[in-house]
Amino acid sequence: MPAADSAPDRAAPTVKIPFRSHRMKRLPSALVALALAASLPLQAADAPAPGKPSDSLLRAGSSSDEIKQLFREGYDLYQRGHLEEAYQKLEKALEREPSSDLALYLRNELGTHVLQRMIREAWESNDPNKRKLGDTAMRLLRLSAPVLERVRKDPAEIQKYVEALKQKEFDIVWGAIHHLVNIGPWAIPYLVNKDLLGNEREDDFRTNAIICLVQMRDDAVWPLIEALSSPNKFMRQNAAIILGHIRDERALAALKWAVENPNELPEVKVRAAESALKITGARKIEELKSAKEYYYLLAEKYYYSLPSVIRTFGFDWVQWRWDEANDALLMREVPPYALNELMAEEACLDGLMIDAEYTPLWGLLGCVHAAQLVENTLALEGAEDKKKLDLMTDEELTKIKAQTATFERSKVLENLVGRKHLYRALDRSLDDGTALVSVCLINSLRGMVKFEELPAPGAGAAAAREAVESGKEPPRPRESYPAYPLIKALTDKDKRVRYAAAGVLLDLNPPSKFLGLDAVLVNLLDAVGEMGARVVLIVHDERDNDDRRAIADLEKKLISLSCFPVVATSPREGVVKAKGFPAPDLVILQSKMGREIFFDIELPNKKTVTQSAWESLRDDVRTRAVPKYILCEDEADLAKAKEIYEDKAWYLKKPIERMELKNQLDKTFASPEAQKDTKGRAEKLAQAAAEALARLDPFNTIYSFREAVPALIRNLDPQHQRPDAIRIPCIEALGHFGDARALAALGSTVAEKSNDKAVRAAAAKALSEIYRQTALAPSTELYDIMKANLVDGELDVEVNLGEGFGNSSITNAQRLELQKHRRLHGDKFKPGVQMQQ
């Protein structure tokens, strides 16, 4: 980076490098290239940028030279560790509103790797200055994106820079490398191919390409890992060597497999082993874990989106694959939300290709496929919501639908994982607290669960006593009973998980008792009665006992006010949970947490942006309308918060008084929109539970189904205004159960003519089923209701009521009365023609 007083647009310095015109030995060319790369700066200081920045596009009173100078001073301060001063300089430059052309020039001058480092430090650190610098770096990336997008996808432009790598002049070669590095992933197929990296000739050309790939670092790692699958041994050797120089942990599993692979050539094994040792710092290859273990660790990191493996901080969401048949690198752009699961999926499958019996990978793969289904659903729902708000065009929505359709295969793939591995996946997701993934896995298990895999009542107690007496460790239920995670799900803190598990176990209809039996109906009855408890998301850090006490106190107060609290202890976890389905009714956001940076992954047609947690919750269509409280520590924090959050939120100050919280909640939830949203989500849970109960066979079950009757009857009460989608399965369940307590409610449902025909017909059928099982006679009131509606005009209602009378124990006199009534009122006669005298 040039010093502050350097000329702003000077030519790159001339450095003599001994480019060789004579032939070099094949393998050492890669090693020489790496030595050169190590001796040079990661980016040329002032390499020319595509396009000339135009001062006419700047804010009045600003100039490109002034902005460049500020950026250079800021970078120098950043390099020397003066982060606050660096941030102020860089911000001052951005305040002068550089054009996209100038932003790209500055991006190229700083180097993409510098900006990525700033963003990564912001992600991994709690230092507020690092977080602010990360935000600044991301804004520069966004600002430069329009111009860079034109350059990076122009094959002629990329090929021009690749051809320049053949030149002997350092300035030309290094300028080309600089531009290829900033073009990023789209330049890599021009470098990682059999004609260049796999070509044993043209040593100088290949040497410069290798230097370029080393400079690309993060962008080059995945393609080089794929290159290890090339049938070209020279390609594999060069890829292994370069990966060792980059020293990226993502390459470790593939390199270790190259060492272990019995079909790999010795010369490739040697280079792969050297690179693996460089990455780990180990002295001997025997000290390392097995390749399948490294693939498992890598897949975990992808699955959890750890920044050590998810290095995409710009707009490049690309997946790579090697086409072995054509010995070529393939690439495809993927939706941002899908990248981490796709890479986790590949890492799992790569590990299983080594050892298909390695159980941990199967369990993780089940979670990955479930997460793909969940995120795919959320992406499509988010896109449709945006379309409703005119924030997305028809063309953009069609693109999203096409992208999400390609990931529907995950449902098939999840089922292919198999029952026992899905149990392990569920166990992991329950421990992770990922409710939607757990629900997805539970639903996949619906048609797979076996009764004999469930733990019996008191399971493991005798074995545990025996183990203790013999001084051994007691066996764990999940090892002895594979389906134990389903029982575990019945007591999960998230009601959606509990309800889903209860529904599956009810459908299983086990022949005898099992551990957790009593919790099944309890959860389903809670679900059937769902009337819309408010879900409140608390985003609060948990660094010490004071934090834990504050969270517990707030949870207790919310529960006492009929709210369901959900806790997230980091901004990232909070934003992810807030954007999940269903969304919370309220977010209580700790003031300092709201200011922390969150890397919000937008939909594919939008650019990736970086925002604070507050900005992400405020701007995203899924959370825009969700009320937000800012929780402040004291008066000083409150004053500061009001400057930052302005009038977009309500404020609470510790300690929180219950009545103060109640009054605030009453104001928040008074709007019709808030009432409707919560009601709709509760009704979905109630409908699923009612449908599960309706499927229960009362003649072949160990469940105490009659305990559900009062809850089912309550759903028919007009005061509750339950939708027909809930009432009909409740009615069907009451009919199947044959409980006389439901007769009056069912009769009233038939009598109410404002009810839909389908509801009245279902109620009439339920009456018939109850009379068939009980052989009772209708009460006088119910007899009159049924008689009146025998001539209802709706044939389905009439037929079912007639069947009900047929099943009941009415007298023959009553049957004759009903016959006359039906004929008199049901048959339509016209007046006869009178005879003339």
Secondary structure, 3 states (H helix, E strand, C coil): CCCCCCCCCCCCCCCCCCCCCCCCCHHHHHHHHHHHHHHCCCCCCCCCCCCCCCHHHCCCCCCHHHHHHHHHHHHHHHHCCCHHHHHHHHHHHHHCCCCHHHHHHHHHHHCHHHHHHHHHHHHHCCCHHHHHHHHHHHHHHHHHHHHHHHHHCCHHHHHHHHHHCCCCCHHHHHHHHHHHHHHHHHHHHHCCCCCCCCCCCCHHHHHHHHHHHHHHCHHHHHHHHHHCCCCCHHHHHHHHHHHHHHCCHHHHHHHHHHHHCCCCCHHHHHHHHHHHHHHHCCCCHHHCCCHHHHHHHHHHHHHCCCCCCCCCCCCCCEEEEEECCCCEEEEEECCHHHHHHHHHHHHHHHHHHHCCCCHHHHHHHHHHHHHHHHHHHHHHHHHHHHHHCCCCCHHHHHHHHHHHHHCCHHHHHHHHHCHHHHHHHHHHHHHHCCHHHHHHHHHHCCCCCCHHHCCCCCCCHHHHHHHHHCCCCCCCHHHHCCCHHHHHHCCCCCHHHHHHHHHHHHHHCCCCCCCCHHHHHHHHHHHHCCCCCEEEEEECCCCCHHHHHHHHHHHHHHHHCCEEEEEECCHHHHHHHHCCCCCCCEEEEEHHHHCCEEEECCCCCCCCEEEEHHHHHHHCCCCCCCCEEEEECCHHHHHHHHHHHCCCCEEEECCCCHHHHHHHHHHHCCCHHHHHHHHHHHHHHHHHHHHHHHHCCCCCCCCCHHHHHHHHHHCCCHHHCCCHHHHHHHHHHHHHHCCHHHHHHHHHHHHCCCCCHHHHHHHHHHHHHHHHHHCCCCCHHHHHHHHHHHHCCCHHHHHHHHHHHHHCCCCHHHHHHHHHHHHHHHCCCCCCCCCCC
